[in-house]
Amino acid sequence: MTAPWEIDVLTAARSREAGALLLDVREPDELALCALPGCTAIPLGEVPAGLARLPRDRDILVLCHHGSRSRLAVRFLREQGFDRASNVTGGIDAWARQVDPALPRY
């Protein structure tokens, strides 16, 4: 089953509750400012080395700050056969605005 290339944050939140993996590709200093509990954090530049940490049998929701880096990560993951990877449009910023307003924004 191939997942959509991009999904909105509300859909991503529901998918996460249903068992999808949330992959955050932001840098550690960004995660220190704002992070979602239970996410898998692999900075974008380390995604190639971190492929073994990612499941091929479940949806992977990739996010960054606004959606640009996560889009690159999804493209790479799809090229590696992770056809269930989707970009979370708007990233953690949209998540903080639409899903969890208690999250700090930066």
Buried (B, 14 or more C-beta within 10 A) or exposed (E): EEBEEBBEBEBBBEBBEEEBBBBBBBBEEBBEEBBBEEBBBBBBEEBEEBBEEBEEEEBBBBBBBBBEBBBBBBBBBBEBEBEBBBBBBBBBBBBBEBBEEEBEEE
